[in-house]
């Protein structure tokens, strides 16, 4: 997921790790296990904490956190989520980023208020 968010190919990641792209495929599919040192190298190359790769995993007493993590993962897995995320991370100005987040919150709030009044909109057929 993180690799695709960054727009990197399996070959690019494999080259950085000194392994074959087939090995990256096996890691991503879960066919082969990733050792701790290799996981650390992957995390460093993808500029993510190691914990990123465990999001959505069941943890004792962390049901709410897992639900939130799944919501994020589900959203980023969509074409819109991926596009929005890729575009957003390219914005360097923190003020613009805050304004965009504010705009999205207002739009979401307005849509939720409208749904409460009229009921959820149905997709055109």
C-alpha positions as CSV (number, residue, x, y, z in Angstrom):
1,X,0.0,0.0,0.0
2,X,2.7,2.5,1.0
3,X,4.7,1.7,-2.1
4,X,1.8,2.4,-4.4
5,X,0.9,5.6,-2.5
6,X,4.4,6.8,-3.3
7,X,4.0,5.7,-6.9
8,X,6.9,3.3,-6.7
9,X,7.2,0.0,-8.7
10,X,8.1,-3.3,-7.1
11,X,11.3,-3.2,-9.1
12,X,12.3,0.2,-7.6
13,X,11.7,-1.1,-4.1
14,X,13.5,-4.4,-4.9
15,X,16.5,-2.5,-6.3
16,X,16.8,-0.4,-3.2
17,X,16.7,-3.5,-1.0
18,X,19.0,-5.5,-3.2
19,X,16.4,-8.2,-3.9
20,X,14.4,-9.3,-6.9
21,X,11.0,-7.8,-7.7
22,X,9.6,-11.3,-7.4
23,X,10.7,-11.3,-3.7
24,X,8.8,-8.0,-3.2
25,X,5.7,-9.7,-4.8
26,X,6.0,-12.6,-2.4
27,X,6.2,-10.2,0.6
28,X,3.2,-8.2,-0.6
29,X,1.1,-11.3,-1.2
30,X,2.2,-12.9,2.1
31,X,3.8,-15.9,0.4
32,X,7.1,-15.2,2.2
33,X,7.6,-13.7,5.6
34,X,9.6,-10.5,6.0
35,X,12.3,-10.6,8.6
36,X,12.7,-7.8,11.1
37,X,15.8,-6.2,9.6
38,X,14.3,-6.4,6.1
39,X,11.1,-4.8,7.4
40,X,13.1,-2.0,8.9
41,X,14.9,-1.4,5.6
42,X,11.6,-1.4,3.8
43,X,10.1,1.1,6.3
44,X,13.2,3.4,5.9
45,X,13.0,3.3,2.1
46,X,9.3,4.0,2.1
47,X,9.7,6.7,4.8
48,X,7.2,5.1,7.1
49,X,7.3,3.8,10.6
50,X,7.5,0.0,11.0
51,X,4.1,0.2,12.7
52,X,2.5,1.4,9.4
53,X,2.8,-2.2,8.2
54,X,0.8,-3.5,11.1
55,X,-2.2,-1.2,10.8
56,X,-5.5,-3.0,10.8
57,X,-4.0,-6.0,12.7
58,X,-6.0,-7.1,15.7
59,X,-4.7,-5.8,19.0
60,X,-6.0,-6.4,22.5
61,X,-8.0,-3.4,23.7
62,X,-7.5,-1.4,20.5
63,X,-10.8,-2.1,18.7
64,X,-11.5,1.6,18.1
65,X,-8.0,2.2,16.8
66,X,-8.3,-0.8,14.5
67,X,-11.6,0.5,13.1
68,X,-10.2,3.9,12.5
69,X,-7.1,2.3,10.7
70,X,-9.4,0.1,8.6
71,X,-11.4,3.2,7.5
72,X,-8.3,4.9,6.4
73,X,-7.0,1.9,4.6
74,X,-10.3,1.3,2.9
75,X,-10.4,4.9,1.8
76,X,-6.9,5.0,0.5
77,X,-7.6,1.7,-1.4
78,X,-10.1,3.5,-3.6
79,X,-9.1,5.3,-6.8
80,X,-10.4,8.6,-5.3
81,X,-8.6,8.1,-2.0
82,X,-5.3,7.3,-3.7
83,X,-5.6,10.3,-6.1
84,X,-6.5,12.6,-3.2
85,X,-3.7,11.4,-1.1
86,X,-1.1,11.6,-3.8
87,X,-2.2,15.1,-4.7
88,X,-2.4,16.3,-1.1
89,X,1.1,15.1,-0.2
90,X,2.6,17.2,-3.0
91,X,1.2,20.4,-1.4
92,X,4.1,21.9,0.6
93,X,2.5,25.0,2.0
94,X,1.1,24.1,5.5
95,X,-1.5,26.9,5.3
96,X,-2.9,25.6,2.1
97,X,-3.0,22.0,3.5
98,X,-4.9,23.3,6.6
99,X,-7.4,25.2,4.3
100,X,-8.0,22.1,2.3
101,X,-8.6,20.0,5.4
102,X,-11.0,22.7,6.6
103,X,-12.8,22.7,3.2
104,X,-13.2,19.0,3.2
105,X,-14.6,19.1,6.8
106,X,-17.1,21.7,5.8
107,X,-18.2,19.8,2.8
108,X,-18.5,16.6,4.7
109,X,-20.5,18.4,7.5
110,X,-22.8,20.0,4.9
111,X,-23.4,16.7,3.2
112,X,-24.1,15.0,6.6
113,X,-26.5,17.8,7.5
114,X,-28.3,17.4,4.1
115,X,-28.5,13.7,4.6
116,X,-30.1,14.2,8.0
117,X,-32.8,16.4,6.4
118,X,-33.5,14.6,3.2
119,X,-32.0,11.2,3.7
120,X,-28.9,9.9,1.9
121,X,-28.6,10.7,-1.8
122,X,-28.9,7.8,-4.1
123,X,-26.6,7.3,-7.1
124,X,-28.2,7.9,-10.5
125,X,-29.0,4.8,-12.4
